[in-house]
Amino acid sequence: MKKPILRFSLMSLLFLAFVPIVFAFSYTDGKGVTYTAAINKHGAALKSKRDTIYLGLSCDANSPQYGIGSWGWANGGFLVIFKSVSIGFPHQEIEAAKNHECKL
């Protein structure tokens, strides 16, 4: 039986070398709202059906719906704090900061 041979063109290898690395995950807040998160070099973007939350590398948060805030993590999950609302993600971890710097 012949083994299949994988062939890559030079163009496809170059394309893969310059594609930004983005990881997508799903998180559910304490009220049961599900967010899709895209982790990138700037932090993370969490999007639900009605809200968008951006988590920055320096523990800052921003949302078109809630304004400017902050975020952090602890053993019990991570929390996003805005002036008008706090959104908790219990029993979940997120890699959106450098070296786990955003401790609560």
C-alpha positions as CSV (number, residue, x, y, z in Angstrom):
1,M,0.0,0.0,0.0
2,K,1.4,3.4,-1.0
3,K,1.6,6.1,1.6
4,P,0.0,9.4,0.6
5,I,2.5,12.2,-0.1
6,L,1.8,15.6,1.3
7,R,2.8,18.4,-1.1
8,F,3.0,22.0,-0.2
9,S,3.8,24.7,-2.6
10,L,6.2,27.5,-1.7
11,M,3.3,29.9,-1.8
12,S,1.2,28.0,0.7
13,L,4.2,27.8,3.1
14,L,4.8,31.5,2.8
15,F,1.1,32.2,3.4
16,L,1.2,30.1,6.6
17,A,4.3,32.0,7.8
18,F,2.6,35.4,7.6
19,V,-0.9,34.5,9.0
20,P,-1.4,36.1,12.4
21,I,-2.0,33.5,15.1
22,V,-5.5,33.7,16.6
23,F,-7.0,31.2,19.0
24,A,-10.8,31.0,19.4
25,F,-12.4,29.7,22.6
26,S,-15.9,29.8,24.1
27,Y,-16.7,31.1,27.6
28,T,-19.9,31.3,29.6
29,D,-20.5,34.0,32.2
30,G,-22.2,33.6,35.6
31,K,-25.6,34.4,34.1
32,G,-25.3,31.7,31.3
33,V,-24.4,34.1,28.5
34,T,-22.0,32.5,26.0
35,Y,-19.1,34.5,24.6
36,T,-16.8,33.5,21.7
37,A,-13.3,34.7,22.4
38,A,-10.5,35.3,20.0
39,I,-7.1,35.4,21.7
40,N,-4.5,37.5,19.9
41,K,-1.3,39.4,20.5
42,H,-3.3,42.3,21.9
43,G,-5.3,40.3,24.5
44,A,-8.8,38.9,23.8
45,A,-12.1,39.9,22.2
46,L,-15.1,38.3,23.8
47,K,-18.4,38.5,21.8
48,S,-21.9,37.4,22.7
49,K,-25.1,37.9,20.8
50,R,-25.4,41.4,22.2
51,D,-22.1,42.4,23.9
52,T,-18.5,42.8,23.0
53,I,-15.7,43.0,25.5
54,Y,-12.1,43.6,24.8
55,L,-9.5,42.5,27.4
56,G,-6.1,44.1,27.1
57,L,-2.7,42.8,28.0
58,S,-2.3,45.3,30.8
59,C,-5.5,44.3,32.6
60,D,-7.6,46.9,30.9
61,A,-11.1,46.2,29.5
62,N,-13.2,48.1,26.9
63,S,-16.7,47.6,25.6
64,P,-19.0,49.6,23.3
65,Q,-21.8,48.7,25.7
66,Y,-20.1,49.3,29.1
67,G,-17.2,51.7,28.4
68,I,-13.8,51.4,30.0
69,G,-13.0,49.0,32.8
70,S,-10.5,46.4,34.0
71,W,-10.2,42.7,34.3
72,G,-8.4,40.1,36.4
73,W,-8.3,36.4,37.3
74,A,-8.1,34.3,40.4
75,N,-8.4,30.6,41.2
76,G,-12.2,30.8,40.8
77,G,-12.2,32.3,37.3
78,F,-11.9,35.7,35.8
79,L,-13.8,38.9,36.3
80,V,-14.4,42.0,34.1
81,I,-15.3,45.1,36.0
82,F,-16.9,48.2,34.4
83,K,-18.5,51.2,36.2
84,S,-22.0,50.0,35.7
85,V,-21.6,46.2,35.7
86,S,-19.2,43.3,36.6
87,I,-19.2,40.2,34.4
88,G,-17.8,37.0,36.0
89,F,-16.6,33.9,34.3
90,P,-16.5,31.3,37.1
91,H,-14.3,28.2,36.9
92,Q,-12.7,29.4,33.6
93,E,-9.2,30.6,32.7
94,I,-8.2,33.0,29.9
95,E,-4.8,33.6,28.5
96,A,-5.1,37.3,27.6
97,A,-2.3,38.8,29.7
98,K,1.4,38.4,29.7
99,N,2.6,35.8,32.2
100,H,-0.7,35.8,34.2
101,E,-0.1,39.4,35.3
102,C,-3.8,40.3,35.8
103,K,-4.4,38.8,39.2
104,L,-7.4,39.9,41.3
